[in-house]
Amino acid sequence: MNQLNDLMGFLLDNPLLLVPLLAVAAMIAFAILKKLLKMAAVVAIAGVLYLLLVEYFGAGL
């Protein structure tokens, strides 16, 4: 835990190193969020298509 505090202190003392690290972290977070949103859209479309298919053929749940 002490090493983490030392690292955080070092980064806060040197903002020129902190800015690129925050930019990389933001890009990674954006990429993960984008993939999750795509996955949610695919699941929603598949769910709607499944419900339409069940309704069309009248199979019921």
N, CA, C and O atoms as a MOPAC input file, in Angstrom:
PM7 MOZYME 1SCF
protein

 N      0.82900 1    -1.19700 1     0.00000 1
 C      0.00000 1     0.00000 1     0.00000 1
 C      0.87200 1     1.25800 1     0.00000 1
 O      0.49800 1     2.28200 1    -0.57200 1
 N      2.01200 1     1.17100 1     0.63400 1
 C      2.92000 1     2.30800 1     0.69300 1
 C      3.46900 1     2.63300 1    -0.69500 1
 O      3.67400 1     3.80100 1    -1.02500 1
 N      3.70600 1     1.59600 1    -1.51200 1
 C      4.20800 1     1.83300 1    -2.86500 1
 C      3.17200 1     2.56600 1    -3.70100 1
 O      3.52000 1     3.41400 1    -4.52300 1
 N      1.89600 1     2.24400 1    -3.49500 1
 C      0.83900 1     2.93200 1    -4.22500 1
 C      0.79800 1     4.40900 1    -3.84200 1
 O      0.63700 1     5.27100 1    -4.70600 1
 N      0.94200 1     4.69900 1    -2.56000 1
 C      0.97100 1     6.09400 1    -2.11400 1
 C      2.17500 1     6.82700 1    -2.69100 1
 O      2.07000 1     7.99200 1    -3.07600 1
 N      3.31900 1     6.14700 1    -2.75100 1
 C      4.51100 1     6.75700 1    -3.34300 1
 C      4.29800 1     7.05200 1    -4.82800 1
 O      4.68500 1     8.11000 1    -5.32300 1
 N      3.66800 1     6.08800 1    -5.54100 1
 C      3.40500 1     6.27700 1    -6.96000 1
 C      2.43900 1     7.43600 1    -7.19200 1
 O      2.64900 1     8.26100 1    -8.08100 1
 N      1.38100 1     7.49200 1    -6.38700 1
 C      0.41400 1     8.58300 1    -6.53500 1
 C      1.06900 1     9.92900 1    -6.23200 1
 O      0.81100 1    10.91200 1    -6.92600 1
 N      1.89300 1     9.97700 1    -5.22600 1
 C      2.60100 1    11.21500 1    -4.90900 1
 C      3.53300 1    11.63400 1    -6.03400 1
 O      3.62300 1    12.81600 1    -6.36600 1
 N      4.23200 1    10.65800 1    -6.62400 1
 C      5.13700 1    10.94500 1    -7.73400 1
 C      4.36800 1    11.50400 1    -8.92700 1
 O      4.79700 1    12.47500 1    -9.55000 1
 N      3.21700 1    10.87900 1    -9.24600 1
 C      2.43800 1    11.35100 1   -10.38800 1
 C      1.83400 1    12.72700 1   -10.14100 1
 O      1.77000 1    13.55300 1   -11.05100 1
 N      1.39800 1    12.97000 1    -8.92800 1
 C      0.82300 1    14.28100 1    -8.63100 1
 C      1.89100 1    15.37600 1    -8.61300 1
 O      1.59900 1    16.53700 1    -8.89700 1
 N      3.11200 1    15.00700 1    -8.28300 1
 C      4.20300 1    15.98400 1    -8.30400 1
 C      4.67500 1    16.27100 1    -9.72800 1
 O      5.25700 1    17.32500 1    -9.98300 1
 N      4.43000 1    15.34600 1   -10.65700 1
 C      4.86000 1    15.49700 1   -12.05300 1
 C      3.64200 1    15.44500 1   -12.96900 1
 O      3.33600 1    14.38600 1   -13.51800 1
 N      2.94600 1    16.55300 1   -13.14500 1
 C      1.72600 1    16.52000 1   -13.95900 1
 C      1.98400 1    16.23300 1   -15.43800 1
 O      1.06300 1    15.83700 1   -16.15200 1
 N      3.21600 1    16.42500 1   -15.90900 1
 C      3.51600 1    16.10800 1   -17.30500 1
 C      3.42700 1    14.60000 1   -17.56700 1
 O      3.17000 1    14.18600 1   -18.69800 1
 N      3.63300 1    13.79000 1   -16.55100 1
 C      3.46600 1    12.34700 1   -16.69700 1
 C      2.01600 1    11.93800 1   -16.46700 1
 O      1.55400 1    10.93400 1   -17.01000 1
 N      1.30500 1    12.71200 1   -15.66700 1
 C     -0.06800 1    12.36600 1   -15.32000 1
 C     -1.02000 1    12.57800 1   -16.49200 1
 O     -1.95700 1    11.80100 1   -16.67100 1
 N     -0.79700 1    13.60600 1   -17.28400 1
 C     -1.70200 1    13.92300 1   -18.39600 1
 C     -1.75100 1    12.79400 1   -19.42800 1
 O     -2.85300 1    12.38400 1   -19.79200 1
 N     -0.63100 1    12.27000 1   -19.92000 1
 C     -0.72200 1    11.16400 1   -20.88800 1
 C     -1.34900 1     9.90300 1   -20.28200 1
 O     -2.08300 1     9.19200 1   -20.96900 1
 N     -1.07200 1     9.62200 1   -19.01800 1
 C     -1.66500 1     8.45400 1   -18.38300 1
 C     -3.17800 1     8.59900 1   -18.27900 1
 O     -3.90900 1     7.63300 1   -18.49600 1
 N     -3.64700 1     9.78100 1   -17.95400 1
 C     -5.09400 1    10.00500 1   -17.88700 1
 C     -5.72200 1     9.93000 1   -19.28100 1
 O     -6.84800 1     9.45300 1   -19.42700 1
 N     -5.01300 1    10.38900 1   -20.28700 1
 C     -5.53300 1    10.30600 1   -21.65100 1
 C     -5.66000 1     8.85000 1   -22.09400 1
 O     -6.66000 1     8.47800 1   -22.70700 1
 N     -4.67000 1     8.03100 1   -21.79500 1
 C     -4.72500 1     6.60600 1   -22.13800 1
 C     -5.85500 1     5.92700 1   -21.37600 1
 O     -6.58400 1     5.11400 1   -21.94400 1
 N     -6.00700 1     6.24900 1   -20.10800 1
 C     -7.08600 1     5.66100 1   -19.30400 1
 C     -8.45300 1     6.06300 1   -19.85800 1
 O     -9.37400 1     5.24700 1   -19.88700 1
 N     -8.58900 1     7.31100 1   -20.29400 1
 C     -9.85500 1     7.76200 1   -20.87200 1
 C    -10.15000 1     7.04100 1   -22.18300 1
 O    -11.30000 1     6.68600 1   -22.44400 1
 N     -9.13500 1     6.82200 1   -23.00800 1
 C     -9.34100 1     6.10700 1   -24.27300 1
 C     -9.74900 1     4.65700 1   -24.02200 1
 O    -10.61800 1     4.12800 1   -24.71500 1
 N     -9.13300 1     4.02100 1   -23.04600 1
 C     -9.48900 1     2.63500 1   -22.72000 1
 C    -10.91300 1     2.56700 1   -22.19900 1
 O    -11.67300 1     1.68400 1   -22.59400 1
 N    -11.28600 1     3.48700 1   -21.31700 1
 C    -12.64400 1     3.50200 1   -20.77700 1
 C    -13.66200 1     3.75200 1   -21.89400 1
 O    -14.72300 1     3.12800 1   -21.90700 1
 N    -13.35700 1     4.64500 1   -22.81900 1
 C    -14.25300 1     4.93000 1   -23.94000 1
 C    -14.41600 1     3.71000 1   -24.84000 1
 O    -15.52100 1     3.42100 1   -25.30100 1
 N    -13.32400 1     2.99700 1   -25.09000 1
 C    -13.38600 1     1.80500 1   -25.94400 1
 C    -14.23500 1     0.72000 1   -25.28900 1
 O    -15.02900 1     0.06300 1   -25.96100 1
 N    -14.07200 1     0.53200 1   -23.98900 1
 C    -14.86500 1    -0.47800 1   -23.28000 1
 C    -16.33700 1    -0.09500 1   -23.28800 1
 O    -17.20100 1    -0.94200 1   -23.51600 1
 N    -16.62500 1     1.16900 1   -23.04300 1
 C    -18.01200 1     1.63100 1   -23.04500 1
 C    -18.64600 1     1.46800 1   -24.42400 1
 O    -19.81100 1     1.08700 1   -24.53700 1
 N    -17.88100 1     1.75500 1   -25.46100 1
 C    -18.38500 1     1.62400 1   -26.82300 1
 C    -18.71900 1     0.16000 1   -27.13400 1
 O    -19.74700 1    -0.12400 1   -27.74900 1
 N    -17.85900 1    -0.76000 1   -26.71300 1
 C    -18.12100 1    -2.17900 1   -26.93900 1
 C    -19.35200 1    -2.63500 1   -26.16000 1
 O    -20.15100 1    -3.42000 1   -26.67100 1
 N    -19.51200 1    -2.15200 1   -24.93500 1
 C    -20.68200 1    -2.53300 1   -24.14300 1
 C    -21.96800 1    -2.00400 1   -24.76200 1
 O    -22.98500 1    -2.69700 1   -24.76000 1
 N    -21.93400 1    -0.78900 1   -25.29000 1
 C    -23.11300 1    -0.23500 1   -25.94700 1
 C    -23.46000 1    -1.01100 1   -27.22100 1
 O    -24.63600 1    -1.23400 1   -27.50900 1
 N    -22.44900 1    -1.41900 1   -27.97800 1
 C    -22.70400 1    -2.23100 1   -29.16700 1
 C    -23.32200 1    -3.56700 1   -28.78100 1
 O    -24.25700 1    -4.03500 1   -29.43100 1
 N    -22.79800 1    -4.18200 1   -27.72100 1
 C    -23.32000 1    -5.46000 1   -27.27400 1
 C    -24.76600 1    -5.31500 1   -26.80200 1
 O    -25.59300 1    -6.18500 1   -27.07500 1
 N    -25.07600 1    -4.23900 1   -26.10400 1
 C    -26.43900 1    -4.00400 1   -25.63800 1
 C    -27.37800 1    -3.79800 1   -26.82200 1
 O    -28.51600 1    -4.26600 1   -26.79200 1
 N    -26.92200 1    -3.11000 1   -27.85800 1
 C    -27.75100 1    -2.90300 1   -29.04200 1
 C    -28.02800 1    -4.22200 1   -29.75600 1
 O    -29.15200 1    -4.46400 1   -30.19500 1
 N    -27.02200 1    -5.06900 1   -29.87500 1
 C    -27.20200 1    -6.37000 1   -30.52700 1
 C    -28.16700 1    -7.23400 1   -29.72700 1
 O    -29.03100 1    -7.89100 1   -30.30700 1
 N    -28.03200 1    -7.24300 1   -28.40500 1
 C    -28.92700 1    -8.03200 1   -27.56200 1
 C    -30.35600 1    -7.49900 1   -27.66900 1
 O    -31.29900 1    -8.28900 1   -27.72600 1
 N    -30.53100 1    -6.19600 1   -27.69700 1
 C    -31.86600 1    -5.61600 1   -27.81200 1
 C    -32.50000 1    -5.97400 1   -29.15600 1
 O    -33.67500 1    -6.33900 1   -29.20700 1
 N    -31.73900 1    -5.87400 1   -30.23300 1
 C    -32.26000 1    -6.22300 1   -31.55400 1
 C    -32.61100 1    -7.70900 1   -31.61700 1
 O    -33.65100 1    -8.08100 1   -32.16100 1
 N    -31.74400 1    -8.55900 1   -31.06000 1
 C    -32.02900 1    -9.99200 1   -31.05300 1
 C    -33.27800 1   -10.29600 1   -30.23300 1
 O    -34.07400 1   -11.15500 1   -30.61300 1
 N    -33.45400 1    -9.60600 1   -29.12500 1
 C    -34.64500 1    -9.81500 1   -28.30400 1
 C    -35.91100 1    -9.41600 1   -29.01600 1
 O    -36.91700 1   -10.12300 1   -28.95000 1
 N    -35.87200 1    -8.27800 1   -29.70400 1
 C    -37.04400 1    -7.82200 1   -30.44900 1
 C    -37.35200 1    -8.79300 1   -31.58300 1
 O    -38.51300 1    -9.13400 1   -31.80800 1
 N    -36.33200 1    -9.23700 1   -32.29400 1
 C    -36.55400 1   -10.19500 1   -33.37900 1
 C    -37.10900 1   -11.51000 1   -32.84900 1
 O    -37.97400 1   -12.11300 1   -33.48400 1
 N    -36.63000 1   -11.96200 1   -31.70300 1
 C    -37.14500 1   -13.18800 1   -31.09700 1
 C    -38.61900 1   -13.02600 1   -30.72900 1
 O    -39.43100 1   -13.91200 1   -30.99700 1
 N    -38.95800 1   -11.89900 1   -30.11900 1
 C    -40.35900 1   -11.67500 1   -29.75600 1
 C    -41.25800 1   -11.59500 1   -30.99200 1
 O    -42.37200 1   -12.11800 1   -30.98300 1
 N    -40.78300 1   -10.94700 1   -32.04500 1
 C    -41.56000 1   -10.89100 1   -33.28300 1
 C    -41.72400 1   -12.28500 1   -33.89300 1
 O    -42.79900 1   -12.61800 1   -34.39200 1
 N    -40.68200 1   -13.09100 1   -33.85600 1
 C    -40.74400 1   -14.44400 1   -34.38400 1
 C    -41.73900 1   -15.29400 1   -33.60100 1
 O    -42.53800 1   -16.02400 1   -34.18800 1
 N    -41.68700 1   -15.19900 1   -32.28000 1
 C    -42.61500 1   -15.95700 1   -31.44200 1
 C    -44.04200 1   -15.49400 1   -31.68300 1
 O    -44.96200 1   -16.31000 1   -31.74300 1
 N    -44.22700 1   -14.20000 1   -31.82000 1
 C    -45.56700 1   -13.66900 1   -32.05800 1
 C    -46.08700 1   -14.09000 1   -33.43300 1
 O    -47.27200 1   -14.38600 1   -33.59200 1
 N    -45.20100 1   -14.11400 1   -34.41500 1
 C    -45.62200 1   -14.45500 1   -35.78400 1
 C    -46.03900 1   -15.92700 1   -35.87000 1
 O    -47.06200 1   -16.25900 1   -36.47000 1
 N    -45.23200 1   -16.80300 1   -35.26100 1
 C    -45.54300 1   -18.22500 1   -35.34200 1
 C    -46.49100 1   -18.67800 1   -34.24600 1
 O    -46.99000 1   -19.80200 1   -34.30100 1
 N    -46.75500 1   -17.84000 1   -33.25300 1
 C    -47.70800 1   -18.14200 1   -32.20100 1
 C    -47.28500 1   -19.26700 1   -31.28900 1
 O    -48.13100 1   -19.97400 1   -30.74000 1
 N    -45.97300 1   -19.44600 1   -31.11600 1
 C    -45.49000 1   -20.55100 1   -30.29000 1
 C    -45.73100 1   -20.28100 1   -28.81000 1
 O    -45.95000 1   -21.22200 1   -28.04700 1
 N    -45.69600 1   -19.03400 1   -28.39100 1
 C    -45.86700 1   -18.70900 1   -26.97100 1
 C    -44.59800 1   -19.02300 1   -26.20200 1
 O    -43.68800 1   -19.67200 1   -26.71700 1
 N    -44.55000 1   -18.56300 1   -24.98400 1
 C    -43.35700 1   -18.78200 1   -24.17800 1
 C    -43.47400 1   -19.96300 1   -23.29200 1
 O    -42.54200 1   -20.27300 1   -22.55100 1

